[in-house]
Amino acid sequence: MKRVLALFSLLVLSAFGCKAPQALPPSSSDAVQSEVRAALDQFSGTSGRGDLAGVLALFDEKADIMVVGSDKGEVFKGRAAIESWLSRLYKSNGFSWNMDRVEISHGGDTAWAFVEGKMNVADKTTGSLLFSKPYRFSAVLVKRGDRWVWRLFHGSAPGKE
């Protein structure tokens, strides 16, 4: 009888220890990957419309933000310098990206991305594609509150490889 009672007790206790399988929330790394990818997509969409104010709003408020273009002399530090250069670019065109390869890493509240694909240049008025060419960029973003903001954009138009 003692054996039956002990076996019954063991069976009841093990039944209470079993739980139905539950879906785990995404890991911190998965969440960061998704959030940074959304920030990259938002940048591409906003820039694709040639929305200067929208693009500037995606950058950090710090004075040392940078945008480095792919051509000689295209190094701009600080909001005023970036705004001046982008206002000329966005005057008649929008710039978006087909992101064929996206590599994202992070540490704490800092993330960095490498993107390779094509840059699309479209007429801002008609939306018609003017040209598309191979392009890659790297970016450094920081977490501010619940969003990722840009600290650095560094573009490159690769030559024949």
Buried (B, 14 or more C-beta within 10 A) or exposed (E): EEEEEEEEEEEEEEEEEEEEEEEEEEEEEEEBBEBBBEBBBBBBBBBBBBBBEBBBEBBBEEEEBBBBBBEEEEEBBBBEBBBEBBEEBBEEBBBBBBBEEBEBEBEEEEBBBBBBBBBBBBEBEEEEEEEBEBBBBBBBBBBEEEEBBBBBBBBBEEEEE
